[in-house]
């Protein structure tokens, strides 16, 4: 994935990026991909977590753990 300059993005652009990266992961899983740490989508997950922590600091989305 190309380097993404998230520091200069608006909050709307950051939210859109979360959706785009999340969609790419979901699409791959629906096509049989098994998500594991350090797979080709790890950078996506890292970016998503960073942006969620920034945009939604009080949300369970920002915790980076599964909620049961």
HUCOR-V715006 format. One line per field, one symbol per residue. ss: DSSP state (2 for helix, 1 for strand, 0 for the rest). burial: + if it has 24 or more other ideal C-beta (glycine too) atoms within 12 Angstrom, else -. A space follows every 10 residues. Layout:
BEGIN
ss->???
burial->???
END
This chain:
BEGIN
ss->0000022200 2222222222 2222222222 0000000000 0222222222 2222200002 22200000
burial->-----+---- ---+--++-- ++-++----- ---------- +--++-++++ ++--+----- --------
END
